[in-house]
């Protein structure tokens, strides 16, 4: 579904992404692991067209190079960014409506999708008319994911969905991701909780210094001593 070849991203003299190549097949969850500053978020921003990137980038066989971000969303990509970035002065319901602008003329479809995401994240239903800026961090994350899904993406990109959240809220987030996977959604996931990410993912890539250090099936990487020592630590459970 997504083919990245030799992607390079620089900020002035700093090379954040160095010749990264990745493949994501339809229906997969692919985890992207690495320490802070490894280039993970920069890579996602390059895929979405939020920062200039060189190299090859194809989605479902279509060359995305040169396409602005809105056209990449229309092509079938969507991202829930790090830090949620919900519209804080709009209600939960209004945020979801804004996320569904591509299908806004089909009111029945919009209503069905919103109802579906209320079922996935019941807390959002309870907060339907609440201004998003007053939600908890976990509720804002659920809203950010649901808003991204409102554009009907075929590839959902998530940047640190559990960052700063309580463990019980993280369980709710990952339960939602498992449901999306069961429904056939393709997901590219950056996640600080490496054990959780590898438990849900099909495959994973590990970035170090902007380059791919390791790649392979998530189950194998989860057992790899290098990954256990560097990223799993005390959270690892065999």
N, C-alpha and C positions, 0 to 999 in steps of 0.2 A: 504493500500500500504506500509506504513512504520509503524513498531511497535517498540517502544523503551520501555524497561522495566528495571527500577531500574538502570539507567545509573549513573555512578560515574566517575568523572574526577578530578584528583589532580595534583597540581604543587608543588612537594615537600610536605611540611606540610600543604599547603593550599588546601582545598577542594572547587573547583570552581563549581562543579555540584554534587548535593546530592540526589541520589535516584530518578531521574526524570523518569517518565513514560509518554509517549505520543502516540497518534494514528493519522495517517493521511490517509484519504481515497482517492481513485483515484478521480481526478477532483476537489479536494478541494483546496482552499487557506487557509492556517492556519498561523495566525500571532503569533509571539512570542514577548511578551512585557516584559519590566522590566527596572529598572534603570541601569546606568553604573555599571559594576561589578557584575551584577546579575547572570552571567553565560551563557548568551544567545549565545555569539560567541563561547565560549568553547563547548557548546552543539553541535553547527553546525560543529565545527572542529572534534568533536568526531564522529559524523555521517559520515563525509567524511574520517575518518581514519587519520587525520592530527595530532591528539594527542591520546595517549593511553586512552582507556575508558573501564570500566568494566560494566557488566550488559548484557542484551539481546538486540540485534539489528537485526531486520529482515526486508528485503525489498522484497515485493512481495513473501513472504514466504521463502526467501533465507536468511540463516544466514550469516551476513556480518562480524562477528567477525574474526579477523585474516587476513582479506583481506586488502592488501595495497590500497592506494588511487587510482592508475590507474585502478585496477580491479573493484573498486566501480563505477568509471566513466563508465567502460565498462558494468557494470550491469544496468546502467540507471540513475545514480545520477550525478548532475553537480552543481557547486556552483560559483556564482559571489561574490567574497569575499569583505569584507569591505576594502575601500581604492582602489578599482578597480583593481590594479595590472595588468594593461595591459602591453604588451611588448612595451616599450616606443621608442625603436629604430626601430620598424617595422611599416609599414603603416597600415591603417585601414584594407585594403583588406588582407594583410599578417597576421594580427592578427586573422581574421576570418578563413583564411585557416588553421592556426595552431590549432584553436579550432575544426576544422573538421577533425582532423587526423584520427579519427576512420572510416571515410567514404571516405578518401582521394583518394582511387582507383576509386571511382565512380564520375568522374569529372562532369558529367551532374547533378548529385544530389547535389554536392557541389555548383555548379553555381546556381541552383534553390534556395537552401537554403539561400545563400548570397543575392540573389535578393529579397527573401521574407523578410529578416531582413532589407534590405535597404528600403523596403516599410513600414515596421513597424517604423523605425527610419530614416526618410528622410535625416536628417543631416549627417548620416554616408555615404550616397551616395555622398553627396556634398564633403565629406572629404576623399573619397575613397583612394586617393593616398597620403594623408597627413600622416606624421609620427605621431604615436599615442601620443608621448610625448608632442606634440605641441597642442593637443586638449584641449578644455575647460574641466572643471570637469564634467559637464553634458554630454558632448560628450564622454568622457572616460567611464562614467557609462553606457551609451547606448551601447558602444562597449563591455564592460565587460559582459553585459547581453547577447548580440548577440553572443559573442564568446562562452559563456557557452552553449547556445542553439545549437551551431553548432555540438555538440556531440550527438544530438538527445536524450536528457534525457527524462525520464518519470517523474522524480521529479527534479524540479529546486529549488535550495536553494539560497536565496538572503539575504545578510548581509548588512543592512543599505543602501539601494539603493539611498535614497534621501539625505544622509549625506553631508552637505556643499553645497548643490545645491540651486540655485535661485528658487523661487516659480513657475515660468513659466516652468522651466526645469523639476521640479518635476511633474507638470501636464503631460508633455510628457511621463515621465517614467511610471506613473500610467496608462496612456492611453494604453501604450504598455502592461502592466500587465493585464489590462482588456481584451485586445485582446487575449492574451495567455490563459486566463481563458475561454474565449468563444470557443477557439479551443481545450479545454479539458486538458490543461496542469495542472499538480498538482504542487503547489508552497508552500514552507515553507519560511516565510518572517519575518525577523527582521527589524523593522522600527521605527525610533525615532519619527516620526509623527504618534502618536498612533491613532488619529482620522481618518487619511487617511487609516491607516492599517486596522482598524476595519470596515471602510466603504466598503472595498473591500473584506475582509476575510469572510469565512464561520464560522470558529471557531477560538478561540484564547486561548493561555496559557499565564499566567503571572508568571514570575519567580521572586523570592525574596530570596537573600542569597543562590542562587544555587538550590532552591527547587521550585516546583510548588505551588504557593499560591492560584491561581484561575484558572479555566478553564470553557469553555462553549461556546455557540453560540456568535459570535461576536456582533450581535445586542443587546443581553442581557448585555454583558460586557460593551458595549458602554453607556448603561443607568445606570450602576452600580455606585452609589455615590462614592465608594472607588476608582474606576478606573478614574472617572471624576476628583476627587480631586488630585490623585497621578500622573496621566499621561496625562490627556487631558487639564486641565486648560483652558486658554483663547481660545484655538483652538477648543473647543468643540462646535458643532452645532447640535441641536436636529433634 
